[in-house]
Amino acid sequence: MGESEEAAAPRRRDAWDKASILLHPVGGLLTALAVAGLGFWTSSYLREREAREADLRERMQTGETNARLYSELISKREESESALRKDMFTSIITSFLGGGAGNLEQKVLNLELLVYNFHESLNLKPLFLHIARLVRDSPQKAEYMSRLNRVAEEVAQKQMLVIEEGGTVFDASVDGKALALVGADGESEVPFVARDLVVDGVARNFKLEVLGFDRASEQVQLRVTVRTAEPTGAETVSTEFWLGHFDFPMIDNTRLPHDQRLAVVLNNFDAPGGRADLTLAYFPGKYAGLREKPYYDEVLAKLLAANQGTATARKP
């Protein structure tokens, strides 16, 4: 009897039971608030993301439109410039092909226009020599030859400024009486001048010699020997040529392996004193004139080297 009465009596609730009764509805409320907050945050994040993506798409479309418009404008401008240069070139060349001495003033002016506009793409030395022959018997020979030499010097200097950006140079002086070069002291005579130059990691030795000195035509005959230390052995290239005022480095140059160039420029010719000042330039082929295109094997070698360099850089 005592045991049944004790079992039937209700169990006294402690503090934890009371807390459980009070917090149960609060927990449901908090859960509902958490779910609502998470949903609101998620929807806000998605809206912001969609807005950012829409803004990015709009900016990309705007950029593409601007780029396409800019490309079209540049293309049209280049087409108009090409058409203008074509008409100019045709008109000037026609004046030279007309035959006869004609108006020397007009021919000299046409040559100046041709040189200033096409000196990077045409070998204009034959035209210079042609005009020089035409003005040989003219009463204004001194004036015309001064103009020819001046425009040739200006163009050579412009081209050298471009070449020196990616290449390297050294100066030398010629003693025409002794057919020798002037030493470093400025007085002694040496049979040759040699320099070590480096361009794009390729080191070469350049040996410059004098073979002839023509005061009448103001030209110097030179021999340049280029020696390159290759992994498979030394490689030597030798070239001989006459150098005058009308030889421009971007066009009148010697091709070297690895798509590189060698050129020599006549800076000054002192016929009475028998002296001449030269500059030898060693530069990459990309600075050569527009008519000087790299060989396909040189282009392929560059692409392979670039790919190998990229693959090496990606390795950990």
Phi, psi and omega in degrees: 000317180294323181290322181292321178295322180292324180287326182286336182293136180296147180281134180289128180281136177265188184294325181292323178295318178297320179295322179297320180295320182286322187274345181300309177293327178296321178298319177298319178296315179297320178298316179298318178296320179296316179296318180295318179296317179297319178296318179296317181295319180296315180295321177297317179298317180295320178296317179296320179297316178298322179294318179295317179295321178295319178295319179296317178298320180295317179293322177296317178297320177296317179297318178296319179296315179296318180295319179294319178295317179296318179297319179294319179296315179296319180297316179294322179294319179295323178296317179293320178294321179296319178296319179296315180295324178296313179297319179296315181298315181298316181296317183290316180297323179300323180294329179281331183273003181289339180086154179080167180291318178061208179273108183297322179300316180294320181293319179295318178297317179298321178296320178299316178298318181295318182293313184294336184258338187228021186291341181271350186237348183235146171274101187265004180301316179302322179291319176302313181294324178297313179294323178298322177291323180294324184271001184301321182258012181277144175298337180259030183303315183299318181294314182294317180295326176296320178294318179297314181294324181293313181293324177295319180294318180297316181294318179298320179294318178300315181293323179294325177298320178291316182296320183293343177295324181242356182240194179219154187221165167211149184262153177210153178240143184249134171261103185291332181291320181263358186048053181218173177258155181275135182289179183295335180282352178084001183231317184289158179253133179233147182291335179202165175234131181234140179220147173260123181234150181231130176222127179054037178080000180257115181266132179224151174254127182249122179247120185249127179230153178255129180248334182203160182212109184252107181289326184296312181266358181054059178228154178236132176267128186233157168233127178241124178248124183248124180242127182238131177274105180259158177302329181269002181131168181289140179239130184237133176234130180233137180219144178237141182195159172268134182244128179227190181292337189259022176257117184254133191297328180291334183254311182269084180220169180251128180283134177244161177301160181068029177054053176235165186227154173234132178215151177233137182241138175270110182276323184205143178227114180256092183297311180299320181276350180067036180233153177212145179247133184235160171225125176262131182240136177236117191209161178293154182295338181293345178267001177286172182295168183296333181281346180271101181257142178290151176290155183296324180292328177291319177297317179297319179297320178295318180296317179296318179295321179294319179295320178295320178296321179293318180295322178294320181294331182280342181292139181290000000 
